[in-house]
């Protein structure tokens, strides 16, 4: 019984160490052009056609492409959030012109991660 408990404990410690290592590796693998800033989730448009954007502290608005990724943030409207984004490459930007999000002043971006601050 003692051997089983010891083996279980060692397995959990190893599993936790692997998980911590993965998180650090993911943070180090951010693209060079990734931007992290604090801002708010904003809903643009008028009912029934609305879309989600993000606004930084300077008032610059960005559209999130693909739209489904932005919809994840809809419930965070008004909250202060830390965003990590990547501006779209020129070819992706041209393909995104069919969406309203592309015409916001900051342009369309790909949302990598977000964290609610308050």
N, C-alpha and C positions, 0 to 999 in steps of 0.2 A: 504494500500500500504506500509506503514511504517513497519507493522508487517511482511509482506512478505519479504521485504529487510533485516530486522533484522534476520529473520529465515534463509534466504539464506546465510547471512554473517556468522552466527553461524555454519551452516552446513559446509561451506568451511573451517572454522577454525578447526573444529573437524576433518574433513577429512585430512587436512594437518598434524595435530598432530598425527593421526593414521599412516600416511605414514612415518613420521620421526621415530616413535617408531618401525616400522617394519624394517627400515634400520639398526637401532642400534641392534636390536635383531638378524638380519641375520649376522652381523659382529661378534657378540658374539658366534654364533653357529659354528664357524670354527672348524674343527677336530683338535685334539691335534697335529697331525703330519703335519699340514699345514705349508708350507714354503712360505714366501713372499720375492721377490727379484726384482731387476731392471735388465732388460736385453733387448734383441732384438729378433725380429722374423727373422728366417733364413729359406731359402728354400733349401732342400737337394735333391739329386738325379740328374737325367738328363732328359731332355724332351724326351719322353712324360710322363715318370714316375717320379713324384716329390712328395715330402711330406713336410709338415711344421713342424719345430721344434722351440724351443726357446733356447737362449744361455744367460747365466748369465754373469755378469761383469768379472768373472774369466775365462771365456772361456769354461765352462762346458755346454754341449748340452743335452737337454732333448727332448724326443719324446712325442707327445701329443696323448693320446688314449681316446676316439675314434677319428679316423682320421677326421671325419666331424667337430668335435670341433676345431681341428687345422686349418681346411680350413677357418674358420671364420677370422683367423688372417692373411691370405695370403696377403691382401691388406696393411698390416701394416709392411711389410718387410722393415728393416732398421730403423724403428722408435724406440725410447726409450720407453719402456713399463714397467709398474709395474705388475708383475704376482703373483698370489697366486695359488700354486699347492699342490697336495698331491701325494706322491710316491705311486705306486700301491702295494697292498698286494701281498704276494708270489703267491697265487692262481691266482690273476688277471694278475700278471707278466708272469706266465707260459702260460696263455691263449693268451697273447699279442705277443708271440714269432713269430707268423706268419707275423707280420708287421715289415717293415724296421725300424720304429721308435724305436723299442725295443732295437736296437743294438747301439744306441747313447750312449756315455760314461755315461751320467746322468741317463740313462734308461727311461722307459716309465713312464709318469705321467698323472694324471687327472688334467685338468685345471679347477680351481674353478672360477677365475675371472681375469680380466685384466683391466688396465687403461692406456691410452696413456698419456705419459708425454710430449714428443715432437717428 
